[in-house]
Amino acid sequence: MEFLIHNLAPIMFLGLIVFLLLGFPVAFSLGACGLFFGFIGVELGVLPETLLQALPLRIFGIMQNETLLAIPFFTLMGLILERSGMAEDLLDTIGQLFGPIRGGLAFAVIFVGALLAATTGVVAASVISMGLISLPIMLRYGYDRRIASGVIAASGTLAQIIPPSLVLIILADQLGRSVGDMYKGAFIPGFVLTGLYVGYVVLVAIFKPAWVPALPLEARTIREDSGKSGLLSLLILTIVSTLVAVYFGEHYADVLSWWKGEEVASVATDETIVVSMCAGVLLAFVIAVINKISRLGLLSRMAERVTFVLIPPLLLIFLVLGTIFLGIATPTEGGAMGAVGAFIMAIARKRLDMKLLTQALHTTTKLSCFVVFILIGSTIFSLVFQGVDGPIWVEHLLSSLPGGQLGFLIAVNIMVFLLAFFLDFFELSFIVVPLLAPVAEKLGIDLIWFGVLLGVNMQTSFMHPPFGFALFYLRSVAPAKAYTDKLTKKEIQPVTTMQIYWGAVPFVAIQIIMVALIIAFPGIVSGGLDKNELVDISNVQIEAAPTDDLQDQGDPMREEDDPMKDLQAQEPKKP
């Protein structure tokens, strides 16, 4: 019995692992394990009975957490956009744009994957959309099945690290940090990871050009009547918009001074970047609208099509992320505005109907309930685990690792990588992160940086063969049997499960490289955060008023001003 009393924390942790391995749902495994060991702890005298009375308050605290409201908002926004045909238009247009070069379709998938990640934040929506639209085209024109599968699955998982990611919201909640700061920290790593994906496709195009062929001439349908591609017009429009954005950014403080009627000396860098980008994008959109209405022929078909397809999602990104980064809106309010923007885009495309709305609301409700139930279960588990001194056991276990901070980070990332074979990012966020965060903070690790690092690592949970969810999503839409292509009338061989698995391996390696880069160069994350102003306490001076001034104002220590004097006068004198 003594052994059980002194080792209840590790036994409780092992009990949770047993529950999960038996196949019980995660939410109920966490709750049942917490209650079971809570009753054992009370019977053994380790826990007070009053500890479990805190459970209702904690559960009500979950229901009152406004940060978690961002999850249904962003989920609904992503589902509406995915079903409104935005992904289809983006992939078709960007595929035509990059089609003439080797690997062009792969580049288009990566670019659209990053853009969908910044607008939808939902991995399943991105992978399924690109799998349905891009995979048949890539197979039609001779792409290697492993490359095509890996690019689609990996690009879809960018929705987990590029804001407004759902996992970043949950990590911020579990770490007790701001969602806005988590978004700012993840912004640069998300696009660095996108660049690494592009670099891999470039290497494949150089060394294995037959795996990623260019689109043939007859497949490039967006062309001028003369047969020209129209890329020169698009290039000129891009240069003009960029120059206007740069010029506006340089003189943004002057514009604000004129607008406010008072001099503005300096403006935050992130605000300048967001507003100047918005100015350049709006200029391109206005030029395209004028060209379409007046039929002046200023822009080519390619330039006009790219502008009208790209501008709405870019404006939606500004509406959501821009307002969050500028401090105008909280993440919850940004998600609400994004959902409204998605409805407006769907109405403008004439794609919004009752069936689409019902499906989106149904899926949003299921995902939100899934998250809340896991959070309730993890709250029960963590309350009892804290009562049996579980955090102290975890701290002693991890802080005694050799190597200090670096040893802790290496061990933690290896553990999370291995757990990702069996658990998805929701389960890792609710089970593992609350145990690691106190130890990381005690070791002097910034929790925003630590959260982004774990987010990149947990991204591999979608790509791990054989249980990666992105691989399952792709498997559900990839052709399992040979079929005849409608356009070329050729027989297309199916995509096997092993080809999907082997296609994911290089991108899992790239994600591990990204984890190493964040550890080696912390500025990748911290460079996007606001700098804290340090105050030197030794230079702080407190100036007191002169003694004469205090006497003039009435010295509070004088006898006639003493509030206790009257009370003492009323007390009866002792004989």
C-alpha positions as CSV (number, residue, x, y, z in Angstrom):
1,M,0.0,0.0,0.0
2,E,2.9,2.4,0.8
3,F,4.3,1.8,-2.7
4,L,0.9,2.7,-4.2
5,I,0.7,5.9,-2.1
6,H,4.1,7.1,-3.0
7,N,3.9,6.2,-6.8
8,L,0.3,7.1,-7.5
9,A,1.3,9.7,-10.2
10,P,3.3,7.4,-12.5
11,I,0.7,4.6,-12.0
12,M,-2.0,7.1,-13.0
13,F,-0.1,8.1,-16.1
14,L,0.4,4.4,-17.1
15,G,-3.2,3.7,-16.4
16,L,-4.2,6.4,-19.0
17,I,-1.9,4.8,-21.6
18,V,-3.6,1.4,-20.9
19,F,-7.0,3.0,-21.4
20,L,-5.9,4.6,-24.7
21,L,-4.3,1.4,-26.0
22,L,-7.5,-0.5,-25.3
23,G,-9.2,1.7,-27.8
24,F,-11.5,3.8,-25.6
25,P,-12.4,7.3,-26.8
26,V,-9.8,9.8,-25.6
27,A,-12.3,12.1,-23.8
28,F,-13.8,9.2,-21.8
29,S,-10.4,7.7,-21.2
30,L,-9.2,10.9,-19.6
31,G,-12.3,11.4,-17.6
32,A,-12.6,7.8,-16.4
33,C,-8.9,7.6,-15.5
34,G,-9.1,10.8,-13.5
35,L,-12.2,9.8,-11.6
36,F,-11.0,6.3,-10.9
37,F,-7.7,7.4,-9.5
38,G,-9.4,10.3,-7.7
39,F,-11.5,7.9,-5.7
40,I,-8.5,5.7,-5.0
41,G,-6.6,8.7,-3.8
42,V,-9.4,9.7,-1.5
43,E,-9.7,6.2,0.0
44,L,-5.9,6.1,0.5
45,G,-5.9,9.5,2.2
46,V,-3.7,11.0,-0.5
47,L,-6.4,13.4,-1.8
48,P,-8.9,15.4,0.2
49,E,-12.6,14.8,-0.6
50,T,-13.0,18.5,-1.2
51,L,-10.7,18.3,-4.2
52,L,-13.4,16.8,-6.5
53,Q,-15.8,19.6,-5.5
54,A,-13.6,21.8,-7.7
55,L,-14.7,19.9,-10.9
56,P,-18.0,21.7,-11.5
57,L,-16.2,25.1,-11.3
58,R,-13.5,23.9,-13.7
59,I,-16.1,22.7,-16.2
60,F,-18.1,25.9,-16.0
61,G,-14.8,27.7,-16.6
62,I,-14.4,25.8,-19.9
63,M,-17.9,26.8,-20.9
64,Q,-17.0,30.5,-20.2
65,N,-13.7,30.5,-22.0
66,E,-14.2,33.0,-24.9
67,T,-11.0,31.9,-26.6
68,L,-12.4,28.5,-27.5
69,L,-15.3,30.3,-29.4
70,A,-12.7,30.9,-32.1
71,I,-12.7,27.2,-32.9
72,P,-16.3,26.9,-34.3
73,F,-16.0,30.3,-36.0
74,F,-12.8,29.3,-37.9
75,T,-14.1,25.8,-38.6
76,L,-17.4,27.2,-40.1
77,M,-15.4,29.7,-42.2
78,G,-13.2,27.0,-43.6
79,L,-16.0,24.7,-44.4
80,I,-18.1,27.4,-46.2
81,L,-15.0,28.4,-48.2
82,E,-14.2,24.8,-49.1
83,R,-17.7,24.1,-50.3
84,S,-18.1,27.4,-52.1
85,G,-15.6,26.4,-54.9
86,M,-12.8,28.8,-53.8
87,A,-10.2,25.9,-53.7
88,E,-11.3,24.7,-57.2
89,D,-10.9,28.2,-58.7
90,L,-7.6,28.7,-57.0
91,L,-6.1,25.4,-58.1
92,D,-7.3,25.8,-61.7
93,T,-6.0,29.3,-62.1
94,I,-2.6,28.9,-60.2
95,G,-2.1,25.6,-62.1
96,Q,-2.5,27.4,-65.4
97,L,-0.1,30.1,-64.1
98,F,2.7,27.7,-63.1
99,G,1.8,25.1,-65.7
100,P,4.6,25.9,-68.3
101,I,7.4,25.0,-65.9
102,R,8.4,21.6,-64.6
103,G,6.8,20.9,-61.3
104,G,4.3,23.7,-62.0
105,L,1.3,21.8,-60.8
106,A,3.2,20.8,-57.6
107,F,4.1,24.5,-57.0
108,A,0.5,25.4,-57.5
109,V,-0.7,22.8,-55.0
110,I,1.8,24.1,-52.4
111,F,0.9,27.8,-53.0
112,V,-2.8,27.1,-52.8
113,G,-2.3,24.9,-49.8
114,A,-0.6,27.8,-48.0
115,L,-3.4,30.2,-49.1
116,L,-6.1,27.8,-48.0
117,A,-4.3,27.3,-44.7
118,A,-4.4,31.1,-44.1
119,T,-8.1,31.2,-44.9
120,T,-9.6,27.9,-43.7
121,G,-7.4,26.6,-41.0
122,V,-8.9,23.1,-41.5
123,V,-6.6,20.3,-42.6
124,A,-9.3,17.9,-43.8
125,A,-10.9,20.6,-46.0
126,S,-7.6,21.4,-47.7
127,V,-6.4,17.8,-48.3
128,I,-9.8,16.6,-49.6
129,S,-10.3,19.7,-51.9
130,M,-6.8,19.4,-53.4
131,G,-7.0,15.6,-53.7
132,L,-10.3,15.8,-55.6
133,I,-9.2,18.6,-57.9
134,S,-5.4,18.4,-58.4
135,L,-4.7,14.7,-58.2
136,P,-6.6,13.6,-61.3
137,I,-4.9,16.5,-63.3
138,M,-1.4,15.5,-62.0
139,L,-2.0,11.8,-62.9
140,R,-3.4,12.8,-66.3
141,Y,-0.1,14.6,-67.2
142,G,2.3,12.0,-65.9
143,Y,3.3,13.1,-62.4
144,D,4.9,10.4,-60.2
145,R,2.2,9.1,-57.8
146,R,4.4,9.4,-54.8
147,I,5.3,13.0,-55.5
148,A,1.7,14.0,-56.3
149,S,0.4,12.2,-53.1
150,G,3.1,13.7,-50.8
151,V,2.7,17.2,-52.1
152,I,-1.1,17.2,-51.6
153,A,-1.0,15.7,-48.1
154,A,1.9,17.9,-46.9
155,S,0.4,21.1,-48.4
156,G,-2.9,20.3,-46.6
157,T,-1.2,20.0,-43.3
158,L,0.1,23.6,-43.6
159,A,-3.4,24.5,-42.2
160,Q,-2.1,23.3,-38.8
161,I,0.8,25.8,-38.5
162,I,-0.2,28.8,-40.6
163,P,-2.6,31.0,-38.8
164,P,-5.6,30.8,-38.2
165,S,-4.8,27.3,-37.2
166,L,-7.1,25.5,-34.7
167,V,-4.2,23.7,-33.0
168,L,-2.5,27.1,-32.2
169,I,-5.8,28.2,-30.5
170,I,-5.7,25.1,-28.3
171,L,-2.0,25.3,-27.6
172,A,-2.4,29.0,-26.5
173,D,-5.3,28.0,-24.2
174,Q,-3.3,25.1,-22.7
175,L,-0.1,27.2,-22.3
176,G,-2.0,30.2,-20.9
177,R,-0.8,32.5,-23.6
178,S,-2.4,34.9,-26.0
179,V,-3.7,33.4,-29.3
180,G,-2.6,36.6,-31.1
181,D,1.0,36.1,-29.9
182,M,0.9,32.5,-30.9
183,Y,-0.3,33.5,-34.4
184,K,2.5,36.1,-34.7
185,G,5.1,33.5,-33.6
186,A,3.9,30.9,-36.1
187,F,3.6,33.2,-39.1
188,I,7.2,33.1,-40.2
189,P,7.8,29.3,-39.5
190,G,4.7,28.5,-41.5
191,F,6.0,30.2,-44.6
192,V,9.5,28.9,-44.1
193,L,8.1,25.4,-44.1
194,T,6.2,26.3,-47.3
195,G,9.6,27.4,-48.8
196,L,11.2,24.1,-47.8
197,Y,8.4,22.2,-49.6
198,V,9.0,24.3,-52.7
199,G,12.7,23.7,-52.5
200,Y,12.1,19.9,-52.4
201,V,10.0,20.1,-55.6
202,V,12.7,22.2,-57.2
203,L,15.3,19.5,-56.5
204,V,13.0,16.9,-57.9
205,A,12.4,19.0,-61.0
206,I,16.2,19.2,-61.5
207,F,17.2,15.7,-60.8
208,K,14.0,13.8,-61.7
209,P,12.3,15.9,-64.4
210,A,10.2,13.0,-65.6
211,W,8.5,12.9,-62.2
212,V,7.1,16.4,-62.5
213,P,6.5,17.3,-66.2
214,A,5.2,20.7,-67.4
215,L,1.7,21.0,-68.7
216,P,1.5,20.5,-72.5
217,L,0.5,23.5,-74.6
218,E,-3.0,22.2,-75.3
219,A,-3.7,22.0,-71.5
220,R,-3.0,25.7,-71.0
221,T,-6.5,27.0,-71.6
222,I,-6.1,30.6,-70.3
223,R,-4.5,32.3,-73.3
224,E,-4.9,35.3,-75.5
225,D,-6.6,35.1,-78.9
226,S,-3.1,35.5,-80.4
227,G,-1.9,32.5,-78.5
228,K,0.3,34.4,-76.1
229,S,0.2,33.5,-72.4
230,G,-0.4,37.0,-71.1
231,L,2.2,36.6,-68.3
232,L,3.8,40.0,-69.2
233,S,0.6,41.8,-68.3
234,L,0.4,40.0,-65.0
235,L,4.1,40.8,-64.3
236,I,3.6,44.5,-64.9
237,L,0.5,44.6,-62.7
238,T,2.4,42.8,-59.9
239,I,5.3,45.2,-60.1
240,V,3.0,48.3,-60.1
241,S,1.0,46.9,-57.1
242,T,4.3,46.1,-55.2
243,L,5.7,49.5,-55.8
244,V,2.6,51.2,-54.6
245,A,2.5,49.0,-51.5
246,V,6.2,49.8,-50.7
247,Y,5.6,53.5,-51.3
248,F,2.5,53.5,-49.1
249,G,4.4,51.6,-46.4
250,E,7.2,54.2,-46.4
251,H,4.7,57.1,-46.0
252,Y,2.1,55.3,-43.8
253,A,3.0,57.5,-40.8
254,D,2.3,60.6,-42.9
255,V,-1.0,59.2,-44.0
256,L,-2.0,58.5,-40.3
257,S,-0.9,62.0,-39.3
258,W,-3.2,63.4,-42.0
259,W,-6.1,61.1,-41.0
260,K,-5.9,61.8,-37.3
261,G,-5.0,65.4,-37.5
262,E,-2.0,65.0,-35.3
263,E,1.6,64.0,-35.9
264,V,2.3,60.3,-35.7
265,A,6.0,59.7,-35.3
266,S,6.2,55.9,-35.7
267,V,4.0,53.0,-36.5
268,A,4.4,49.3,-35.6
269,T,6.1,47.3,-38.3
270,D,3.4,44.6,-38.5
271,E,0.7,47.2,-38.9
272,T,2.7,48.9,-41.7
273,I,3.2,45.6,-43.5
274,V,-0.4,44.5,-43.3
275,V,-1.9,47.9,-44.4
276,S,0.6,48.5,-47.2
277,M,-0.1,44.9,-48.6
278,C,-3.8,45.7,-48.4
279,A,-3.2,48.9,-50.4
280,G,-1.3,47.1,-53.1
281,V,-3.9,44.3,-53.4
282,L,-6.8,46.8,-53.6
283,L,-5.1,48.7,-56.3
284,A,-4.7,45.6,-58.4
285,F,-8.4,44.7,-57.8
286,V,-9.6,48.2,-58.8
287,I,-7.5,48.1,-62.0
288,A,-9.0,44.7,-62.9
289,V,-12.6,45.9,-62.2
290,I,-12.1,49.0,-64.3
291,N,-10.6,46.9,-67.1
292,K,-13.5,44.5,-67.0
293,I,-16.2,47.1,-67.0
294,S,-14.7,49.5,-69.6
295,R,-13.2,46.7,-71.7
296,L,-10.1,48.7,-72.4
297,G,-7.9,45.6,-72.8
298,L,-5.3,46.9,-70.3
299,L,-4.9,43.4,-68.8
300,S,-4.5,40.0,-70.3
301,R,-7.0,37.2,-69.5
302,M,-4.4,35.6,-67.3
303,A,-3.8,38.8,-65.3
304,E,-7.5,39.5,-64.9
305,R,-8.3,35.9,-63.9
306,V,-5.5,35.7,-61.4
307,T,-6.5,39.0,-59.8
308,F,-10.2,38.1,-59.4
309,V,-9.4,34.7,-58.0
310,L,-6.6,35.7,-55.6
311,I,-7.9,39.0,-54.3
312,P,-11.0,37.8,-52.3
313,P,-9.1,35.2,-50.2
314,L,-6.3,37.7,-49.7
315,L,-8.8,40.3,-48.4
316,L,-10.3,37.7,-46.2
317,I,-6.8,36.9,-44.7
318,F,-6.4,40.6,-44.0
319,L,-9.9,40.8,-42.5
320,V,-9.1,37.9,-40.1
321,L,-5.3,38.0,-39.4
322,G,-4.8,41.7,-40.1
323,T,-7.3,42.8,-37.5
324,I,-5.9,40.3,-35.0
325,F,-2.3,41.4,-35.6
326,L,-3.3,45.1,-35.5
327,G,-5.0,44.6,-32.2
328,I,-8.4,45.7,-33.6
329,A,-10.1,42.4,-32.9
330,T,-9.5,39.4,-30.6
331,P,-9.1,35.9,-32.3
332,T,-12.7,35.1,-31.4
333,E,-13.9,38.3,-33.1
334,G,-11.6,37.8,-36.0
335,G,-13.0,34.3,-36.5
336,A,-16.6,35.7,-36.4
337,M,-15.7,38.3,-39.1
338,G,-14.0,35.6,-41.1
339,A,-17.2,33.4,-41.0
340,V,-19.2,36.4,-42.1
341,G,-16.7,37.1,-44.9
342,A,-16.9,33.4,-46.0
343,F,-20.7,33.7,-46.2
344,I,-20.4,36.9,-48.4
345,M,-17.9,35.1,-50.7
346,A,-20.2,32.1,-51.0
347,I,-23.2,34.3,-51.8
348,A,-21.2,36.3,-54.4
349,R,-20.3,33.0,-56.1
350,K,-23.9,31.9,-55.9
351,R,-22.9,28.7,-54.1
352,L,-24.7,29.2,-50.8
353,D,-27.8,27.1,-50.3
354,M,-29.5,25.3,-47.4
355,K,-27.8,22.0,-48.1
356,L,-24.3,23.6,-48.0
357,L,-25.2,25.5,-44.8
358,T,-26.6,22.5,-43.1
359,Q,-23.5,20.3,-43.9
360,A,-21.2,23.1,-42.7
361,L,-23.1,23.7,-39.4
362,H,-23.3,19.9,-38.8
363,T,-19.6,19.4,-39.2
364,T,-18.8,22.4,-37.1
365,T,-21.0,21.2,-34.3
366,K,-19.4,17.8,-34.3
367,L,-15.8,19.1,-34.2
368,S,-16.7,21.7,-31.5
369,C,-18.3,19.0,-29.3
370,F,-15.3,16.8,-29.9
371,V,-12.9,19.5,-28.6
372,V,-15.1,20.4,-25.6
373,F,-15.5,16.8,-24.5
374,I,-11.8,16.2,-24.7
375,L,-11.2,19.4,-22.8
376,I,-13.6,18.3,-20.0
377,G,-11.9,14.9,-19.8
378,S,-8.4,16.4,-19.6
379,T,-9.6,18.8,-16.9
380,I,-10.7,16.0,-14.7
381,F,-7.5,14.1,-15.3
382,S,-5.3,17.1,-14.7
383,L,-7.1,18.1,-11.5
384,V,-6.5,14.6,-10.0
385,F,-3.0,14.4,-11.4
386,Q,-2.1,17.7,-9.8
387,G,-3.6,16.5,-6.5
388,V,-1.3,13.4,-6.5
389,D,1.8,15.7,-7.2
390,G,2.0,14.5,-10.8
391,P,3.5,17.8,-12.1
392,I,6.3,17.4,-9.5
393,W,7.0,13.9,-10.7
394,V,7.1,15.0,-14.4
395,E,9.3,18.0,-13.5
396,H,11.8,15.7,-11.7
397,L,11.7,13.3,-14.6
398,L,12.4,15.9,-17.3
399,S,14.5,18.4,-15.5
400,S,17.1,15.8,-14.5
401,L,17.8,15.0,-18.2
402,P,21.4,15.8,-19.2
403,G,22.0,18.9,-21.4
404,G,19.8,21.4,-19.7
405,Q,17.4,23.2,-22.1
406,L,18.7,21.5,-25.2
407,G,18.5,18.1,-23.7
408,F,14.9,18.8,-22.5
409,L,13.9,20.0,-26.0
410,I,15.5,17.0,-27.8
411,A,13.9,14.5,-25.4
412,V,10.5,16.2,-25.6
413,N,10.4,16.5,-29.4
414,I,11.4,12.8,-29.8
415,M,8.6,11.8,-27.4
416,V,6.0,14.0,-29.2
417,F,7.2,12.7,-32.6
418,L,6.7,9.1,-31.4
419,L,3.4,9.7,-29.7
420,A,2.2,11.3,-32.9
421,F,2.2,7.8,-34.5
422,F,-0.8,7.0,-32.2
423,L,-2.4,10.3,-31.1
424,D,-3.6,13.2,-33.2
425,F,-2.8,16.8,-32.4
426,F,-6.0,17.4,-30.3
427,E,-5.1,14.5,-28.0
428,L,-1.4,15.6,-27.8
429,S,-2.4,19.1,-26.9
430,F,-4.7,18.1,-24.1
431,I,-2.7,15.3,-22.6
432,V,1.0,16.1,-23.2
433,V,1.3,19.9,-23.3
434,P,-0.1,20.6,-19.8
435,L,2.5,18.3,-18.4
436,L,5.4,19.8,-20.4
437,A,4.6,23.5,-20.1
438,P,5.5,24.0,-16.3
439,V,8.8,22.3,-16.8
440,A,9.6,24.4,-19.9
441,E,8.7,27.6,-18.1
442,K,10.9,26.6,-15.1
443,L,13.8,26.0,-17.4
444,G,13.4,29.5,-18.8
445,I,11.9,28.6,-22.1
446,D,9.5,31.1,-23.7
447,L,6.1,29.3,-23.9
448,I,5.1,31.1,-27.1
449,W,8.2,29.8,-28.8
450,F,7.7,26.4,-27.1
451,G,4.1,26.2,-28.4
452,V,5.1,27.0,-32.0
453,L,7.8,24.3,-31.8
454,L,5.4,21.7,-30.5
455,G,2.9,22.8,-33.2
456,V,5.4,22.1,-36.0
457,N,6.3,18.8,-34.4
458,M,2.7,17.7,-34.0
459,Q,2.1,18.5,-37.6
460,T,3.8,15.2,-38.3
461,S,0.9,13.5,-36.7
462,F,-1.0,14.1,-39.9
463,M,1.7,12.6,-42.1
464,H,2.9,9.6,-40.1
465,P,2.4,6.3,-41.9
466,P,0.3,4.3,-41.2
467,F,-2.1,6.4,-39.0
468,G,-1.7,9.9,-40.5
469,F,-5.1,11.6,-40.9
470,A,-4.0,13.5,-44.0
471,L,-3.0,10.2,-45.6
472,F,-6.5,8.8,-44.8
473,Y,-8.2,11.9,-46.2
474,L,-6.2,11.5,-49.4
475,R,-6.8,7.8,-49.5
476,S,-10.5,8.4,-49.4
477,V,-10.5,10.6,-52.6
478,A,-7.6,9.0,-54.5
479,P,-8.6,6.5,-57.2
480,A,-8.4,3.0,-55.9
481,K,-9.1,1.4,-59.3
482,A,-8.0,2.0,-62.8
483,Y,-10.2,4.4,-64.7
484,T,-10.4,6.1,-68.1
485,D,-9.6,9.8,-68.2
486,K,-12.5,11.8,-69.6
487,L,-10.2,14.3,-71.5
488,T,-7.4,12.2,-72.9
489,K,-9.4,8.9,-73.0
490,K,-6.3,7.1,-71.6
491,E,-6.4,4.5,-68.9
492,I,-5.1,5.9,-65.6
493,Q,-3.7,3.4,-63.1
494,P,-4.8,3.7,-59.4
495,V,-2.9,5.2,-56.6
496,T,-1.9,2.6,-54.1
497,T,-1.8,3.1,-50.3
498,M,2.0,2.3,-50.2
499,Q,2.6,5.0,-52.8
500,I,0.8,7.5,-50.6
501,Y,2.9,6.4,-47.6
502,W,6.2,6.6,-49.5
503,G,5.2,10.0,-50.8
504,A,4.7,11.3,-47.3
505,V,8.1,10.2,-46.0
506,P,10.2,13.1,-47.6
507,F,7.8,15.7,-46.2
508,V,7.9,14.2,-42.7
509,A,11.7,14.5,-42.9
510,I,11.3,18.2,-44.0
511,Q,9.0,18.8,-41.0
512,I,11.7,17.3,-38.7
513,I,14.3,19.6,-40.3
514,M,11.9,22.6,-39.5
515,V,11.8,21.5,-35.9
516,A,15.7,21.5,-35.8
517,L,15.8,24.9,-37.5
518,I,13.5,26.4,-34.9
519,I,15.7,25.0,-32.1
520,A,18.9,26.2,-33.8
521,F,17.5,29.6,-34.8
522,P,14.9,30.8,-32.2
523,G,14.5,34.1,-34.0
524,I,12.4,32.3,-36.7
525,V,9.6,32.4,-34.1
526,S,10.6,35.3,-31.8
527,G,11.3,37.6,-34.8
528,G,7.5,37.8,-35.4
529,L,6.7,38.7,-31.8
530,D,6.4,42.2,-30.3
531,K,9.5,43.2,-28.4
532,N,9.1,43.6,-24.7
533,E,10.4,46.8,-23.3
534,L,12.8,46.1,-20.4
535,V,12.9,48.6,-17.5
536,D,16.1,49.0,-15.5
537,I,14.8,49.2,-11.9
538,S,18.1,50.6,-10.7
539,N,17.5,53.7,-12.7
540,V,14.0,54.3,-11.4
541,Q,13.8,57.4,-9.2
542,I,10.9,58.3,-6.8
543,E,10.7,62.0,-6.2
544,A,8.9,63.0,-2.9
545,A,7.4,66.4,-2.3
546,P,9.4,68.7,0.0
547,T,8.6,68.6,3.8
548,D,7.1,72.2,3.7
549,D,4.6,71.2,1.0
550,L,3.5,68.2,3.1
551,Q,2.9,70.5,6.1
552,D,0.9,72.9,4.0
553,Q,-1.3,70.1,2.7
554,G,-1.8,68.6,6.2
555,D,0.7,66.0,7.4
556,P,-1.2,62.7,7.8
557,M,1.1,61.9,10.8
558,R,0.1,65.0,12.8
559,E,-1.8,64.3,16.0
560,E,-4.7,66.6,15.1
561,D,-5.3,64.6,11.9
562,D,-5.0,61.2,13.5
563,P,-8.3,59.3,12.9
564,M,-7.7,57.1,16.0
565,K,-7.7,60.1,18.4
566,D,-11.5,60.3,18.6
567,L,-11.8,56.6,19.3
568,Q,-9.2,56.8,22.1
569,A,-11.0,59.7,23.6
570,Q,-14.3,57.8,23.8
571,E,-12.8,54.8,25.6
572,P,-13.4,54.7,29.4
573,K,-10.3,55.3,31.5
574,K,-9.1,52.5,33.6
575,P,-9.3,53.2,37.4
